[in-house]
Amino acid sequence: VQLQASGGGSVQAGGSLRLSCAAAGRTFSTSGMGWFRRAPGKEREFVGSITWGGDVTTYSDSVKGRFEIYGDNAKNTVYLQMNSLKPEDTAVYYCAATSRGEYRYWGQGTLVTVSS
């Protein structure tokens, strides 16, 4: 399974960005997708996840109410809509796909920079 994340960029606080994660290959072997981020000098943090059917989504408390994850099964793509961005959301964002209960496949990361 190959994952390609895109959509990062620079935005001012309060702005919005949408990240995309396109999956290719044996996607039928995966059950869902997650988004993670790593801020400078910090450990990787879970942001949120979604099942491929889109019926179950989870979010970290730090993004709940501001970020939304949704998918397009026809395109094998999952999106992370980020609203009301804060400087502390600055990080490299990664998407990952789950298989057999673990995040086994990872994208290359896309940088999001939020300025105050």
One Martini backbone bead per residue (centre of mass of N, CA, C, O) as a GRO file, in nm:
protein
  116
    1VAL     BB    1   0.096   0.037   0.024
    2GLN     BB    2   0.037   0.370  -0.094
    3LEU     BB    3   0.111   0.702   0.030
    4GLN     BB    4  -0.020   1.040  -0.051
    5ALA     BB    5   0.062   1.345   0.066
    6SER     BB    6  -0.123   1.664   0.069
    7GLY     BB    7  -0.164   2.038   0.121
    8GLY     BB    8   0.041   2.189   0.234
    9GLY     BB    9   0.135   2.493   0.426
   10SER     BB   10   0.074   2.840   0.460
   11VAL     BB   11  -0.083   3.002   0.747
   12GLN     BB   12  -0.293   3.179   0.924
   13ALA     BB   13  -0.442   3.236   1.189
   14GLY     BB   14  -0.772   3.096   1.133
   15GLY     BB   15  -0.730   2.920   0.912
   16SER     BB   16  -0.723   2.696   0.622
   17LEU     BB   17  -0.687   2.338   0.549
   18ARG     BB   18  -0.632   2.067   0.306
   19LEU     BB   19  -0.575   1.734   0.330
   20SER     BB   20  -0.429   1.461   0.148
   21CYS     BB   21  -0.483   1.091   0.099
   22ALA     BB   22  -0.349   0.867  -0.123
   23ALA     BB   23  -0.432   0.541  -0.221
   24ALA     BB   24  -0.236   0.248  -0.312
   25GLY     BB   25  -0.304  -0.071  -0.397
   26ARG     BB   26  -0.377  -0.285  -0.119
   27THR     BB   27  -0.644  -0.147   0.018
   28PHE     BB   28  -0.817  -0.402   0.105
   29SER     BB   29  -0.612  -0.452   0.362
   30THR     BB   30  -0.755  -0.209   0.480
   31SER     BB   31  -0.959  -0.021   0.737
   32GLY     BB   32  -0.796   0.261   0.760
   33MET     BB   33  -0.731   0.604   0.866
   34GLY     BB   34  -0.464   0.825   0.966
   35TRP     BB   35  -0.358   1.110   1.160
   36PHE     BB   36  -0.049   1.277   1.199
   37ARG     BB   37   0.199   1.457   1.408
   38ARG     BB   38   0.510   1.667   1.396
   39ALA     BB   39   0.662   1.870   1.595
   40PRO     BB   40   0.901   2.061   1.686
   41GLY     BB   41   1.052   1.870   1.938
   42LYS     BB   42   0.837   1.642   1.905
   43GLU     BB   43   0.619   1.404   1.918
   44ARG     BB   44   0.413   1.204   1.792
   45GLU     BB   45   0.067   1.273   1.696
   46PHE     BB   46  -0.254   1.218   1.726
   47VAL     BB   47  -0.545   1.327   1.540
   48GLY     BB   48  -0.696   1.102   1.348
   49SER     BB   49  -0.978   0.892   1.227
   50ILE     BB   50  -1.090   0.641   0.975
   51THR     BB   51  -1.303   0.455   0.820
   52TRP     BB   52  -1.373   0.349   0.509
   53GLY     BB   53  -1.688   0.386   0.562
   54GLY     BB   54  -1.715   0.649   0.765
   55ASP     BB   55  -1.853   0.563   1.055
   56VAL     BB   56  -1.566   0.619   1.201
   57THR     BB   57  -1.450   0.876   1.420
   58THR     BB   58  -1.147   1.030   1.546
   59TYR     BB   59  -1.017   1.260   1.804
   60SER     BB   60  -0.836   1.480   1.934
   61ASP     BB   61  -0.863   1.725   2.164
   62SER     BB   62  -0.688   1.944   2.003
   63VAL     BB   63  -0.905   1.916   1.731
   64LYS     BB   64  -1.173   1.919   1.828
   65GLY     BB   65  -1.396   2.110   1.619
   66ARG     BB   66  -1.172   2.179   1.375
   67PHE     BB   67  -1.148   1.894   1.264
   68GLU     BB   68  -1.187   1.688   0.958
   69ILE     BB   69  -1.273   1.357   0.856
   70TYR     BB   70  -1.275   1.230   0.516
   71GLY     BB   71  -1.403   1.027   0.243
   72ASP     BB   72  -1.315   0.867  -0.086
   73ASN     BB   73  -1.358   0.561  -0.204
   74ALA     BB   74  -1.329   0.598  -0.515
   75LYS     BB   75  -1.027   0.743  -0.454
   76ASN     BB   76  -0.871   0.655  -0.205
   77THR     BB   77  -0.942   0.913  -0.012
   78VAL     BB   78  -0.823   1.127   0.247
   79TYR     BB   79  -0.931   1.393   0.463
   80LEU     BB   80  -0.804   1.706   0.619
   81GLN     BB   81  -0.989   1.938   0.781
   82MET     BB   82  -0.860   2.265   0.867
   83ASN     BB   83  -0.962   2.475   1.127
   84SER     BB   84  -0.871   2.718   1.320
   85LEU     BB   85  -0.579   2.776   1.316
   86LYS     BB   86  -0.276   2.723   1.495
   87PRO     BB   87   0.048   2.745   1.576
   88GLU     BB   88   0.036   2.453   1.723
   89ASP     BB   89  -0.021   2.307   1.431
   90THR     BB   90   0.260   2.298   1.367
   91ALA     BB   91   0.358   2.049   1.120
   92VAL     BB   92   0.402   1.725   1.032
   93TYR     BB   93   0.191   1.542   0.822
   94TYR     BB   94   0.046   1.214   0.855
   95CYS     BB   95  -0.039   0.922   0.693
   96ALA     BB   96  -0.227   0.618   0.775
   97ALA     BB   97  -0.265   0.262   0.759
   98THR     BB   98  -0.470   0.000   0.847
   99SER     BB   99  -0.370  -0.337   0.965
  100ARG     BB  100  -0.446  -0.550   1.190
  101GLY     BB  101  -0.453  -0.295   1.411
  102GLU     BB  102  -0.227  -0.135   1.242
  103TYR     BB  103   0.010   0.100   1.147
  104ARG     BB  104   0.174   0.007   0.836
  105TYR     BB  105   0.121   0.269   0.661
  106TRP     BB  106   0.311   0.546   0.515
  107GLY     BB  107   0.357   0.858   0.455
  108GLN     BB  108   0.573   1.145   0.390
  109GLY     BB  109   0.455   1.413   0.440
  110THR     BB  110   0.324   1.742   0.545
  111LEU     BB  111   0.362   2.084   0.571
  112VAL     BB  112   0.251   2.290   0.847
  113THR     BB  113   0.211   2.652   0.870
  114VAL     BB  114   0.144   2.868   1.152
  115SER     BB  115   0.077   3.203   1.183
  116SER     BB  116   0.035   3.493   1.401
   0.00000   0.00000   0.00000
